[in-house]
Amino acid sequence: MATIDRVLDMVSEITETDRGTLTGSTALGDIPWDSLAVVGFIAAADEAFGKVLSPGRVAACATIADLAAVVEQQD
């Protein structure tokens, strides 16, 4: 499964948003994305990808595609 698809699934679950309404270009401000969602995403990314993400980098993301890019860029 591509990174963007996994990230879309994670965001859908974390924010309890219908997966069918989300795309890479979905603005995080248009869904229930708050500090708890950021923490949840960081934990989910660690579990799904084995990567520890910077809270600052995740919080700076504007779209779901930005989140996927952070995951892909993290060593």
N, CA, C and O atoms as a DFTB+ gen file, in Angstrom:
300 C
 N C O
     1  1       0.855      -1.182       0.000
     2  2       0.000       0.000       0.000
     3  2       0.897       1.240       0.000
     4  3       1.874       1.304       0.747
     5  1       0.569       2.206      -0.824
     6  2       1.340       3.440      -0.922
     7  2       1.242       4.240       0.373
     8  3       0.254       4.151       1.102
     9  1       2.278       5.019       0.641
    10  2       2.311       5.833       1.858
    11  2       1.081       6.713       1.965
    12  3       0.473       6.783       3.033
    13  1       0.695       7.385       0.891
    14  2      -0.452       8.291       0.956
    15  2      -1.721       7.537       1.344
    16  3      -2.537       8.059       2.104
    17  1      -1.897       6.334       0.841
    18  2      -3.090       5.555       1.187
    19  2      -3.093       5.166       2.658
    20  3      -4.133       5.218       3.316
    21  1      -1.941       4.779       3.172
    22  2      -1.847       4.440       4.595
    23  2      -2.099       5.667       5.457
    24  3      -2.779       5.585       6.480
    25  1      -1.547       6.812       5.044
    26  2      -1.753       8.049       5.798
    27  2      -3.228       8.453       5.756
    28  3      -3.780       8.877       6.771
    29  1      -3.862       8.328       4.609
    30  2      -5.298       8.628       4.514
    31  2      -6.102       7.746       5.467
    32  3      -7.011       8.230       6.141
    33  1      -5.773       6.466       5.527
    34  2      -6.455       5.561       6.456
    35  2      -6.231       5.986       7.905
    36  3      -7.162       5.980       8.709
    37  1      -5.002       6.353       8.232
    38  2      -4.674       6.767       9.597
    39  2      -5.431       8.034       9.979
    40  3      -6.015       8.108      11.060
    41  1      -5.424       9.027       9.097
    42  2      -6.113      10.286       9.383
    43  2      -7.612      10.047       9.524
    44  3      -8.255      10.626      10.400
    45  1      -8.163       9.209       8.677
    46  2      -9.582       8.880       8.762
    47  2      -9.922       8.300      10.129
    48  3     -10.904       8.695      10.758
    49  1      -9.105       7.364      10.578
    50  2      -9.360       6.723      11.874
    51  2      -9.167       7.699      13.032
    52  3      -9.989       7.747      13.947
    53  1      -8.092       8.470      12.997
    54  2      -7.781       9.394      14.093
    55  2      -8.846      10.473      14.232
    56  3      -9.242      10.823      15.344
    57  1      -9.308      11.000      13.103
    58  2     -10.265      12.115      13.142
    59  2     -11.712      11.666      13.039
    60  3     -12.633      12.481      13.097
    61  1     -11.906      10.341      12.883
    62  2     -13.255       9.791      12.719
    63  2     -13.991      10.457      11.556
    64  3     -15.171      10.798      11.641
    65  1     -13.236      10.626      10.462
    66  2     -13.757      11.224       9.236
    67  2     -13.889      10.123       8.188
    68  3     -13.008       9.271       8.069
    69  1     -14.978      10.135       7.432
    70  2     -15.206       9.134       6.391
    71  2     -14.037       9.128       5.409
    72  3     -13.708      10.157       4.819
    73  1     -13.420       7.976       5.240
    74  2     -12.247       7.836       4.366
    75  2     -12.551       8.287       2.942
    76  3     -11.676       8.832       2.268
    77  1     -13.766       8.070       2.480
    78  2     -14.144       8.441       1.128
    79  2     -14.161       9.936       0.867
    80  3     -14.163      10.365      -0.287
    81  1     -14.174      10.733       1.926
    82  2     -14.190      12.190       1.761
    83  2     -12.792      12.794       1.789
    84  3     -12.629      13.992       1.561
    85  1     -11.789      11.975       2.065
    86  2     -10.425      12.482       2.208
    87  2      -9.589      12.212       0.961
    88  3      -9.698      11.157       0.336
    89  1      -8.751      13.189       0.615
    90  2      -7.767      13.042      -0.458
    91  2      -6.461      13.648       0.038
    92  3      -6.413      14.245       1.113
    93  1      -5.426      13.493      -0.734
    94  2      -4.154      14.101      -0.370
    95  2      -4.241      15.604      -0.232
    96  3      -3.521      16.198       0.570
    97  1      -5.114      16.225      -1.003
    98  2      -5.227      17.687      -0.962
    99  2      -6.179      18.195       0.117
   100  3      -6.375      19.403       0.244
   101  1      -6.770      17.291       0.892
   102  2      -7.655      17.727       1.976
   103  2      -6.862      18.560       2.972
   104  3      -5.831      18.123       3.482
   105  1      -7.356      19.764       3.242
   106  2      -6.715      20.639       4.226
   107  2      -6.999      20.115       5.628
   108  3      -8.134      19.765       5.953
   109  1      -5.966      20.065       6.446
   110  2      -6.145      19.570       7.809
   111  2      -7.084      20.473       8.603
   112  3      -7.735      20.018       9.543
   113  1      -7.156      21.735       8.235
   114  2      -8.072      22.665       8.889
   115  2      -9.534      22.391       8.576
   116  3     -10.424      22.926       9.238
   117  1      -9.788      21.557       7.567
   118  2     -11.163      21.233       7.180
   119  2     -11.696      19.975       7.867
   120  3     -12.854      19.602       7.677
   121  1     -10.850      19.329       8.660
   122  2     -11.258      18.132       9.398
   123  2     -10.923      18.355      10.873
   124  3     -10.225      19.316      11.197
   125  1     -11.396      17.499      11.769
   126  2     -11.097      17.681      13.196
   127  2      -9.626      17.373      13.519
   128  3      -9.317      16.349      14.129
   129  1      -8.742      18.259      13.110
   130  2      -7.301      18.074      13.299
   131  2      -6.833      19.041      14.375
   132  3      -6.774      20.250      14.151
   133  1      -6.500      18.504      15.544
   134  2      -6.055      19.326      16.668
   135  2      -4.805      18.702      17.273
   136  3      -4.235      17.773      16.702
   137  1      -4.378      19.207      18.423
   138  2      -3.144      18.710      19.031
   139  2      -3.235      17.222      19.379
   140  3      -2.241      16.503      19.285
   141  1      -4.408      16.763      19.774
   142  2      -4.565      15.334      20.061
   143  2      -4.442      14.501      18.786
   144  3      -3.910      13.392      18.814
   145  1      -4.933      15.034      17.678
   146  2      -4.795      14.335      16.395
   147  2      -3.325      14.256      15.993
   148  3      -2.876      13.237      15.467
   149  1      -2.575      15.332      16.240
   150  2      -1.141      15.332      15.929
   151  2      -0.440      14.228      16.716
   152  3       0.335      13.451      16.156
   153  1      -0.718      14.165      18.016
   154  2      -0.104      13.138      18.863
   155  2      -0.528      11.741      18.398
   156  3       0.294      10.827      18.332
   157  1      -1.804      11.586      18.082
   158  2      -2.293      10.300      17.587
   159  2      -1.627       9.900      16.286
   160  3      -1.300       8.731      16.085
   161  1      -1.424      10.872      15.396
   162  2      -0.775      10.583      14.118
   163  2       0.678      10.170      14.327
   164  3       1.160       9.239      13.681
   165  1       1.372      10.855      15.222
   166  2       2.770      10.510      15.498
   167  2       2.861       9.077      16.025
   168  3       3.733       8.315      15.606
   169  1       1.969       8.714      16.935
   170  2       1.960       7.352      17.484
   171  2       1.616       6.331      16.401
   172  3       2.232       5.268      16.328
   173  1       0.634       6.653      15.563
   174  2       0.227       5.740      14.493
   175  2       1.342       5.569      13.460
   176  3       1.549       4.470      12.946
   177  1       2.057       6.649      13.156
   178  2       3.158       6.573      12.189
   179  2       4.290       5.712      12.736
   180  3       4.920       4.962      11.991
   181  1       4.545       5.821      14.032
   182  2       5.571       4.991      14.652
   183  2       5.197       3.516      14.523
   184  3       6.039       2.678      14.201
   185  1       3.933       3.214      14.776
   186  2       3.474       1.824      14.690
   187  2       3.440       1.316      13.246
   188  3       3.880       0.200      12.968
   189  1       2.920       2.134      12.333
   190  2       2.731       1.698      10.947
   191  2       4.019       1.694      10.125
   192  3       4.229       0.817       9.288
   193  1       4.877       2.684      10.373
   194  2       6.064       2.852       9.538
   195  2       7.377       2.648      10.289
   196  3       8.439       2.564       9.674
   197  1       7.304       2.567      11.632
   198  2       8.526       2.456      12.423
   199  2       9.344       3.728      12.401
   200  3      10.570       3.687      12.508
   201  1       8.663       4.871      12.261
   202  2       9.348       6.159      12.190
   203  2       8.831       7.075      13.291
   204  3       7.625       7.173      13.514
   205  1       9.756       7.746      13.978
   206  2       9.383       8.712      15.004
   207  2       9.419      10.092      14.354
   208  3      10.477      10.575      13.951
   209  1       8.255      10.716      14.259
   210  2       8.137      12.004      13.581
   211  2       8.254      13.153      14.571
   212  3       7.888      13.025      15.740
   213  1       8.764      14.266      14.089
   214  2       8.865      15.478      14.890
   215  2       7.486      16.112      15.045
   216  3       6.804      16.354      14.049
   217  1       7.066      16.383      16.285
   218  2       5.767      17.033      16.475
   219  2       5.668      18.367      15.729
   220  3       4.611      18.706      15.198
   221  1       6.758      19.111      15.690
   222  2       6.750      20.391      14.994
   223  2       6.518      20.252      13.503
   224  3       5.785      21.038      12.904
   225  1       7.146      19.247      12.906
   226  2       6.965      19.026      11.466
   227  2       5.550      18.572      11.154
   228  3       4.965      19.000      10.159
   229  1       4.991      17.704      12.001
   230  2       3.620      17.238      11.781
   231  2       2.647      18.398      11.960
   232  3       1.731      18.568      11.156
   233  1       2.837      19.194      13.003
   234  2       1.937      20.318      13.273
   235  2       2.000      21.374      12.173
   236  3       1.029      22.102      11.962
   237  1       3.125      21.467      11.471
   238  2       3.284      22.463      10.406
   239  2       2.620      22.049       9.097
   240  3       2.521      22.861       8.177
   241  1       2.170      20.821       8.997
   242  2       1.550      20.338       7.760
   243  2       0.205      21.018       7.523
   244  3      -0.553      21.276       8.459
   245  1      -0.073      21.303       6.252
   246  2      -1.338      21.945       5.883
   247  2      -2.326      20.962       5.265
   248  3      -3.538      21.157       5.355
   249  1      -1.811      19.905       4.636
   250  2      -2.680      18.941       3.955
   251  2      -2.276      17.513       4.331
   252  3      -1.234      17.286       4.945
   253  1      -3.114      16.576       3.954
   254  2      -2.788      15.170       4.195
   255  2      -1.570      14.758       3.365
   256  3      -0.761      13.951       3.824
   257  1      -1.428      15.294       2.167
   258  2      -0.244      15.003       1.349
   259  2       1.023      15.486       2.046
   260  3       2.069      14.847       1.939
   261  1       0.939      16.606       2.757
   262  2       2.087      17.093       3.526
   263  2       2.473      16.079       4.604
   264  3       3.658      15.836       4.835
   265  1       1.473      15.488       5.263
   266  2       1.749      14.463       6.277
   267  2       2.475      13.276       5.651
   268  3       3.445      12.766       6.212
   269  1       2.001      12.843       4.489
   270  2       2.640      11.718       3.802
   271  2       4.083      12.056       3.436
   272  3       4.964      11.202       3.532
   273  1       4.326      13.286       3.021
   274  2       5.683      13.706       2.671
   275  2       6.593      13.685       3.895
   276  3       7.752      13.283       3.793
   277  1       6.086      14.111       5.043
   278  2       6.875      14.076       6.278
   279  2       7.247      12.633       6.610
   280  3       8.385      12.352       6.985
   281  1       6.297      11.729       6.473
   282  2       6.571      10.312       6.734
   283  2       7.650       9.803       5.781
   284  3       8.588       9.132       6.211
   285  1       7.527      10.114       4.503
   286  2       8.482       9.618       3.510
   287  2       9.873      10.208       3.704
   288  3      10.870       9.542       3.425
   289  1       9.954      11.448       4.180
   290  2      11.242      12.114       4.339
   291  2      11.953      11.726       5.630
   292  3      13.164      11.913       5.749
   293  1      11.220      11.191       6.591
   294  2      11.814      10.832       7.881
   295  2      12.646       9.566       7.749
   296  3      12.193       8.572       7.182
   297  1      13.860       9.609       8.275
   298  2      14.735       8.422       8.254
   299  2      14.367       7.463       9.355
   300  3      14.992       6.412       9.493
